[in-house]
């Protein structure tokens, strides 16, 4: 959470429901109880402090269009990154991430490295 605040300052922040899937997946892949507890606490804090946006019809249509256009060019985008990125695009948000690579093929999306 501190990394997001440092990178984005007072900008409005939100999450995609798909991000919650990824974070929850990470909880259950933790190798130790301590790692699992730390991941649960982090995810709980995010859910408590941030708006979580569902995947709407509009977001699904944008994702389908972008995925189709990029696939026609021979570019593959992981579905999770595609939906998270198109959620941000639809809402007019930037993406703050440690993994720029997941979002670099989404036209019009501004990505901030944290």
Buried (B, 14 or more C-beta within 10 A) or exposed (E): EEEBEEBBEEEEBEBBBBBBEBBEEBBEEBEEEEEBEEBBEBBEEBEEEBEEBEBEEEBEEBBEEBBEEBEEEEEEBEEBBBBBBBBBBBBEBBBBBEEEEBBEBBEEBEBEEB
